[in-house]
Amino acid sequence: MDYLYLDSNIEKIKKRIGAAAERCGRNADEITFLAAIKSADVGEINYIHSALGIREVGENRVQQLLERYDKLDGVGKGLKMHFIGSLQTNKVKYIIDKVDLIHSLDSDRLAAEIDKQARKKDLVANVLVEINSGNEESKGGIEPGQAAEFCLALAKYKNIKLCGFMTMAPRCENKSDYYGYFKAVKKLSDKIWHDVLCLDGEPVISMGMSESFEEAIECGATMVRVGRQCFAKD
């Protein structure tokens, strides 16, 4: 199978990540490039890991993750699987020991189930709290005004580790409109992490996708989720 299009795609994305980081005085090494693999096949995922050094991939659907998990050559060999889609409580048990980070924690009910299933497996689940930056009814996520209280309440769950925050900004026709959403999430994330939770270090801030990852980087994203531009064949 000829995967040279993946070499070209990923080289271009890495260059754009580097350029965006440089524009705002950041080091590109601070930013994790997460390949969103919803539209990829197993061969493509194996190739970007083994040949191109991509170590972080994100899956949107539980069923798809389960169907191909054992076919991924990198499992147990440095490939980290993230769950980046909406997660139903009844599906947590199937992925709890297969993912390194859950990006979409957005309710106490889901937190309780993650904690329960992690405890059964004697592990601590790494999570990001999803913030609904556009207050869109069609999307998951905690409303920004409730995020601090929600994060404080997570302390009761001993098998959950809060690692930071994620957002899916509304789709914007004008790319400059992304800045408002991303800057607001960055500001809120820092306030919750340092002033409310009084935690050391810096939180993971997962924001920006194929159409918006450069703007997200300029606003402080530490992780960008790029899918369509990774695997496009034309």
Secondary structure, 3 states (H helix, E strand, C coil): CCCHHHHHHHHHHHHHHHHHHHHCCCCHHHCEEEEECCCCCHHHHHHHHHCCCCCEEEECCHHHHHHHHHHCCCCCCCCEEEECCCCCHHHHHHHCCCCCEEEEECCHHHHHHHHHHHHHCCCCEEEEEEECCCCCCCCCCECHHHHHHHHHHHHHCCCEEEEEEEECCCCCCCHHHHHHHHHHHHHHHHHHHHHHCCCCCCCEEECCCCCCHHHHHHCCCCEEEECHHHHCCC
